[in-house]
Amino acid sequence: MSGFFVVIVLLLLFIIVVQIAKASEYVAILKGEKKTQEQNNRLHATLMLVFLIVGLIGLYVCHELLKDKLLPVAASVQGVAIDHMMTVTLVITGIVFFITQILLFVFAYKYRGREGHQASYYHENSKIEFFWTAIPALTMTILVAIGLKHWFTITSAAPPNAMVVEVTGKQFNWMFRYPGKDGVLGKKDYRLIDEGKFNPLGQVWSDPYNHDDVVSSELHLVVGRPVKLEIGSRDVIHDVGLPYFRLKMDAVPGVPTTLWFTPKYTTAQMAKMTGDPNFVYKLVCDQLCGAGHYSMVANIVVETQQEFDQWLASQKSQYQLAKEGGAIPSDSTRMAMLPVSSKKPEVSLK
């Protein structure tokens, strides 16, 4: 009730202020203070020009201060094309921005209220309306078509030689699964997810393709080789953000999404290019997903094929980890658990 009363009081105060302003304006006119009004118009118009000049200088200063703090060159083949698309978009929209804003402030100065001048009124102008509708519409259509072209490229079928990595997001970290020597990712079932039993992804251990799949908290990629990311989520909607590669894709529970690209530079090469010896590619979550969203970051290592093969060979498969942790009974344990009648009879050589 008190809140409603406050709103009513504020509304009444606003009405009072408006009425006082109107009364002051009428009094000024009656007193013949048109000259003062014209001086105010001139002052405000001049301030508009000052604001225009200061604003343009501010844009230039901000550009100079921040240009070296932006992301380095695109680290993927597709990212280079996307950077070019962004440049074209910024040039077109930048030209429109400067023309419209300069005209806006100049017109505010030139056509300010002055004694003896009266504004003209156009009821309609079909030619002007056609051009200011058709040209922006055509421009936007072209820009959208360019964007769709790049979108269809990165979401289309990956090249035959592409490596496959499964990316799974969960609050609040990423998991990456790599196929082993068989080159095939094993089956999964969300009902089997149990981190206590070394099965964070719900892998079906009866599927032999799962026996050599490696699960890692780091994304390892091969330079110059296309990679297809099979993306999913274990809980809420996340988003695979790859700022250095200029790509992103939603991770949606129950709805797998895909994305492919080709890395251009290894981590070591990018460290030299940026002058940062500690440079690391990052995969971030670009979708607000909860209280720990800020911490949902994973490292990406881009390396040569030989280095990748050595790393993969040094990793234990998730099946092996589950077996060593006792989550999967060993062959001897399974035999001991079988009924006596189902055990194979021992063969005597006597």
Residue pairs with C-beta under 8 A, 6 or more apart in sequence:
28 36
28 37
34 115
37 113
38 113
38 114
38 115
41 112
41 113
41 114
42 112
44 112
45 108
45 109
45 110
45 112
46 109
48 105
48 108
48 109
49 105
49 106
49 109
51 105
52 101
52 102
52 105
52 106
55 101
71 243
71 244
72 244
72 270
72 273
72 274
73 80
73 83
73 273
74 80
74 82
74 83
74 244
74 245
74 246
74 264
75 244
75 245
75 263
75 264
75 265
75 270
75 281
75 302
76 242
76 244
76 245
76 246
76 247
76 261
76 262
76 263
76 264
77 261
77 262
77 264
78 150
78 153
78 154
78 245
78 246
78 247
78 261
78 262
79 244
79 245
79 246
79 247
79 261
79 264
80 264
81 150
81 153
82 150
82 246
82 247
83 246
85 146
85 147
85 150
88 143
88 146
89 143
92 139
92 143
111 117
111 119
154 247
154 259
154 260
154 261
155 249
155 258
155 259
156 260
158 164
158 226
158 227
158 228
158 258
158 260
159 226
159 260
161 225
161 226
162 225
162 226
162 227
162 228
162 260
163 221
163 222
163 225
163 226
163 227
163 228
164 179
164 183
164 185
164 227
164 228
164 230
165 176
165 177
165 178
165 219
165 221
165 227
165 228
165 229
165 230
166 176
166 177
166 178
166 185
166 201
166 229
166 230
166 231
166 232
167 174
167 175
167 176
167 219
167 229
167 230
167 231
167 232
167 240
167 251
167 283
168 174
168 175
168 176
168 177
168 201
168 231
168 232
168 233
168 234
168 251
169 175
169 231
169 232
169 233
169 234
169 238
169 240
169 251
169 285
169 289
169 296
170 200
170 233
170 234
170 235
170 238
171 235
171 236
171 289
171 290
171 292
171 296
172 285
172 289
172 290
172 292
172 293
172 295
172 296
173 217
173 295
173 296
173 298
174 217
174 219
174 283
174 285
174 296
174 298
175 200
175 201
175 215
175 216
175 217
176 215
176 216
176 217
176 218
176 219
176 220
176 298
177 185
177 201
177 213
177 214
177 215
177 216
177 318
178 213
178 214
178 215
178 216
178 220
178 312
179 185
179 209
179 212
179 213
180 211
180 212
180 213
180 214
180 312
180 317
181 212
182 209
182 212
184 209
185 209
185 213
185 230
186 203
186 204
186 207
186 208
186 209
186 210
186 211
186 213
187 203
187 204
187 207
187 209
187 210
188 201
188 202
188 203
188 204
189 202
189 204
190 202
190 234
191 202
192 199
192 202
192 203
192 204
193 199
193 200
193 201
193 202
193 234
194 202
194 327
197 322
197 325
197 327
198 318
198 321
198 322
198 325
198 327
199 205
199 318
199 322
199 327
200 215
201 215
201 234
201 318
203 210
203 213
203 318
203 319
204 210
205 211
205 319
205 322
205 328
210 318
210 319
211 317
211 319
211 320
212 317
212 319
213 317
213 318
213 319
214 312
214 315
214 316
214 317
214 318
215 318
216 315
217 298
218 298
218 299
218 300
218 301
219 283
219 298
219 299
219 300
219 301
220 300
220 301
220 303
220 308
220 311
220 312
221 227
221 263
221 300
221 301
221 302
221 303
221 308
222 263
222 302
222 303
222 304
222 305
222 308
223 263
223 264
223 265
223 266
223 269
223 302
223 303
223 304
224 262
224 263
224 264
225 262
225 263
225 305
226 260
226 261
226 262
227 260
227 261
227 262
227 263
228 258
228 259
228 260
229 240
229 249
229 258
229 259
229 260
230 256
230 258
231 240
231 249
231 250
231 251
231 256
231 257
231 258
231 259
232 251
232 252
232 253
232 255
232 256
232 257
233 251
233 252
233 253
234 253
235 253
236 253
236 289
236 290
237 250
237 251
237 252
237 253
237 287
237 289
238 250
238 251
238 285
238 287
238 289
238 296
239 248
239 249
239 250
239 251
239 285
239 286
239 287
240 248
240 249
240 250
240 251
240 259
240 283
240 285
240 286
241 248
241 283
241 284
241 285
241 286
242 248
242 261
242 283
242 300
243 282
243 284
244 270
244 281
244 282
244 300
245 261
245 263
245 281
247 259
247 261
248 286
249 257
249 258
249 259
250 257
250 287
251 257
251 287
263 302
265 273
265 302
266 302
266 303
266 304
267 279
267 280
267 281
267 300
267 301
267 302
267 303
270 279
270 281
270 302
271 277
271 278
271 279
280 299
280 300
281 299
281 300
281 301
281 302
282 297
282 298
282 299
282 300
283 297
283 298
283 299
283 300
284 296
284 297
285 293
285 296
285 297
289 296
301 311
303 311
316 324
319 328
322 328
323 330
329 337
335 343
